[in-house]
Amino acid sequence: MSSGASPPPRGSGSAAELVRRFPSLRPPVSTAGAAVTIVLRDGRSDVEALLIERTVSPSDPASGQVALPGGRVDERDGSLAATAVRELREEVGLSAEDLDGPPRFVRCTPASRFGLTVGVFAAELAAAARPPAAESPEEVAHVFWLPRGALLAGRAVERSDLGQPRTVLATVHEGHIVWGFTRRVLRDFFDLPVEDPAAGQVLPPRPPSS
């Protein structure tokens, strides 16, 4: 019987260790229509991921939702990685110089709610980086950091999904509700157990109160 300690799960470790799991190679050619970046930093007690809360807007299908910094591919970008970097700059004011190396490609994953395949990248915030901030108020209302541990548990929350009310499993942190695609991508990145389908787990309706 071995007396050694069990190895830590793949999703544990520092921000740098988590990013280095992925090779610094160009992503494969794909039909992804958008790109997002998981920006990490080492917080006081846990690794933290940068998230945005989108501005409430009737023209935005993700109005008011929490998301990873990112957006749709522009044909002028030239690559999926360039889309990821451009969207970081436009949404939270971070340039390539604010990252500890180029963003590393994680994978492409479907966002069925929006009919897109999304390229997911990961990067560590550089020690001398400027603080991220909402650069485009018409798109981004708030910027905040989510500790990895907050993703361990979920709770049933009522949300509006493309105009339809539904009950989903979500992470609630300091008033921010993380669910659906964003929560699934982060839980997958941190190697937490598979839990949510692409659009957020739909739970049975609550019985009417008596």
C-alpha positions in Angstrom: 0.0 0.0 0.0 1.5 3.3 -1.1 2.1 6.0 1.5 2.4 8.8 -1.0 -0.2 11.5 -1.4 -2.8 11.2 -4.1 -2.0 13.4 -7.2 -4.0 16.6 -7.3 -6.9 16.8 -9.9 -6.0 18.2 -13.3 -8.0 21.3 -12.6 -6.0 22.2 -9.5 -2.8 24.3 -9.3 -1.8 27.8 -9.9 -3.0 30.0 -12.7 0.3 29.4 -14.6 0.0 25.6 -14.1 -3.5 25.6 -15.4 -2.6 27.5 -18.5 0.5 25.4 -19.2 -1.6 22.3 -19.6 -2.3 23.5 -23.1 0.4 23.7 -25.8 1.4 27.1 -27.2 0.4 26.1 -30.7 -1.9 27.8 -33.2 -5.4 26.5 -33.0 -6.5 24.2 -35.9 -8.5 25.6 -38.7 -12.2 25.5 -37.7 -15.6 26.9 -38.5 -15.8 28.6 -35.1 -17.9 31.7 -35.2 -16.6 33.3 -32.0 -13.8 33.1 -29.4 -13.6 33.6 -25.7 -10.7 33.8 -23.3 -10.4 32.4 -19.8 -8.1 35.0 -18.1 -6.7 33.6 -14.8 -5.0 35.1 -11.8 -3.8 33.8 -8.5 -6.2 35.3 -5.9 -5.5 35.5 -2.2 -6.9 32.0 -1.6 -7.9 30.5 -4.9 -7.3 30.8 -8.7 -9.8 33.3 -10.1 -11.3 33.7 -13.6 -12.2 37.0 -15.2 -15.9 37.4 -16.2 -18.1 40.1 -17.5 -21.7 40.9 -17.0 -23.3 42.1 -20.2 -25.3 45.4 -20.4 -29.0 45.0 -20.5 -30.0 45.6 -24.1 -33.1 44.5 -26.1 -30.9 43.9 -29.2 -28.5 41.6 -27.4 -29.5 37.9 -27.2 -27.2 37.6 -24.2 -28.5 40.7 -22.5 -27.7 41.0 -18.8 -25.9 37.6 -18.8 -22.5 36.7 -17.3 -20.0 35.7 -19.9 -16.3 35.2 -20.6 -14.7 38.1 -22.5 -15.1 37.3 -26.1 -17.3 37.7 -29.2 -17.9 36.9 -32.8 -15.2 36.5 -35.4 -14.5 39.4 -37.7 -13.2 38.5 -41.1 -10.4 41.1 -40.6 -9.1 39.3 -37.6 -7.1 36.7 -39.6 -7.3 34.0 -37.0 -9.3 32.7 -34.1 -6.6 33.7 -31.6 -6.6 37.3 -33.0 -10.4 37.4 -32.4 -9.8 36.4 -28.8 -7.2 39.1 -28.2 -9.2 41.8 -30.0 -12.3 41.0 -27.9 -10.2 41.2 -24.7 -9.1 44.7 -25.6 -12.5 45.9 -26.7 -14.4 44.5 -23.7 -12.1 44.7 -20.7 -9.2 46.8 -21.9 -6.5 44.0 -21.8 -3.9 43.8 -24.6 -1.5 41.0 -25.4 1.1 42.8 -23.2 -1.2 42.4 -20.2 -1.0 38.6 -20.5 1.8 36.3 -19.4 2.3 35.0 -22.9 -0.1 34.5 -25.9 -3.5 32.9 -25.1 -3.3 29.2 -25.4 -5.9 27.3 -27.4 -8.1 25.0 -25.2 -10.7 23.6 -27.6 -13.7 24.5 -29.7 -17.0 23.9 -28.1 -20.6 24.4 -29.2 -22.8 27.2 -27.8 -26.1 25.7 -29.1 -28.1 28.5 -27.5 -26.6 30.9 -30.1 -26.0 28.4 -32.9 -22.3 28.9 -32.7 -19.1 26.9 -32.2 -16.8 28.9 -29.9 -13.0 28.7 -29.7 -11.9 28.7 -26.0 -8.5 30.2 -25.1 -6.8 30.5 -21.7 -4.2 33.0 -20.5 -2.6 34.1 -17.2 -2.8 37.8 -16.3 0.7 39.3 -16.2 2.0 40.6 -12.9 2.2 44.2 -14.2 -1.1 44.1 -16.1 -3.5 47.0 -16.0 -6.7 46.3 -14.1 -9.4 45.0 -16.4 -12.4 47.3 -16.7 -15.6 47.7 -18.7 -14.3 49.4 -21.9 -17.6 49.4 -23.8 -20.5 50.4 -21.5 -23.0 49.7 -24.2 -21.8 46.0 -24.2 -20.3 45.4 -20.7 -21.9 46.6 -17.5 -19.5 45.0 -14.9 -16.2 43.1 -14.7 -15.4 40.8 -11.8 -13.3 37.8 -10.8 -14.8 34.4 -10.0 -12.9 32.1 -7.6 -12.6 28.5 -8.9 -14.2 27.1 -5.7 -17.4 29.0 -6.4 -18.1 26.6 -9.3 -18.2 23.5 -7.0 -21.8 23.9 -6.1 -24.9 24.9 -8.0 -28.3 26.1 -7.1 -31.6 26.4 -8.9 -32.2 29.9 -10.3 -35.0 31.3 -12.5 -33.6 32.9 -15.7 -34.9 34.2 -18.9 -33.5 32.3 -21.9 -34.1 34.0 -25.2 -37.3 35.5 -23.7 -38.5 32.3 -22.2 -38.5 31.7 -18.4 -36.7 28.6 -17.2 -35.1 27.2 -14.1 -31.4 26.4 -14.5 -28.5 25.2 -12.3 -26.2 28.2 -11.6 -23.3 29.5 -9.6 -24.2 32.7 -7.7 -21.3 34.8 -6.6 -21.6 38.3 -5.1 -24.9 38.7 -6.8 -23.6 37.6 -10.2 -25.4 34.5 -11.7 -23.2 32.2 -13.8 -25.0 29.6 -15.8 -25.3 27.8 -19.2 -22.4 28.0 -21.6 -20.0 30.0 -19.4 -20.5 27.8 -16.4 -20.1 24.7 -18.4 -16.9 25.9 -20.1 -15.3 26.9 -16.7 -16.3 23.7 -15.0 -14.8 21.8 -17.9 -11.6 23.8 -17.8 -11.2 23.2 -14.1 -12.0 19.5 -14.6 -15.1 19.5 -12.4 -17.7 16.8 -12.9 -19.8 17.1 -16.0 -23.1 18.6 -14.9 -24.7 21.1 -17.4 -25.7 20.5 -21.0 -24.9 23.2 -23.5 -27.7 25.6 -22.6 -27.8 25.1 -18.8 -29.5 22.2 -17.0 -33.3 22.7 -17.1 -34.7 21.6 -13.8 -38.3 20.4 -13.1 -40.7 23.2 -12.4 -41.2 24.1 -8.8 -44.6 23.1 -7.3 -46.9 26.1 -6.7 -46.8 27.5 -3.2 -49.8 26.8 -1.1 
